Amino acid sequence: MPPGFTRSLAQRLDQLTGLRVREAEREDQLHCGEALVAAGDWHLLVGPGGRVALSRGPRLHGVRPAVDVTLQAAAATYRDRTIAVILTGMGTDGADGCAAVKAAGGTVIAEDAATCVVDGMPRAVRERGLADTVVPLHEVAQAVSTCIRQREAQRTSRSGTSKLPGAVE
């Protein structure tokens, strides 16, 4: 995604969703209720404490930003608390990142082919058997919410507390 496009994408998503959506900047922090879009021509990484880093590392699959980079960083940091969602897109970017999420004990949700504009990325995840859940686009938000509620219930039953360990608020 080229510079400029990602900023306008973030602005459009900000208008269409109930979340605050913006383009990521160096040293940003992740916060509940906010979504960050990788800046054009920068890989987005997330680290401990919800800290965001941007990298001009090598292109992956011929692209930068690549979601594989983001998901691999998230899986390394947040392990089994990571939820990856792969929506419509061209190519196979995201499949290796989803493999890292699965290896860390996280969850992968993929969009169903029936609602994809381009079924490359979700298909790559589904074909590799990485998707825990496959849902049409209009059910993605509910699938994420369900996953979060189930994890919170599991943690509550094990520890007696409802706050997710390491959660950023």
Number of C-alpha atoms within 10 A of each C-alpha: 15 13 12 12 12 19 19 13 16 21 16 13 17 16 12 11 9 10 13 17 21 21 18 23 16 12 12 15 18 19 14 10 10 13 17 18 18 26 25 18 20 23 23 27 21 24 17 14 14 20 15 19 19 20 15 11 12 13 14 14 12 10 15 22 28 22 24 23 22 22 26 22 20 26 26 17 17 23 19 17 20 21 21 23 21 24 25 19 16 14 16 17 24 25 26 19 23 30 23 22 27 21 15 19 16 20 23 25 24 27 26 21 19 11 14 17 11 15 19 18 21 29 25 21 26 22 10 12 11 22 25 13 17 20 19 15 17 10 12 20 12 12 18 18 11 12 17 15 12 12 16 17 17 13 16 14 11 10 10 10 12 14 12 14 11 11 13 13 9
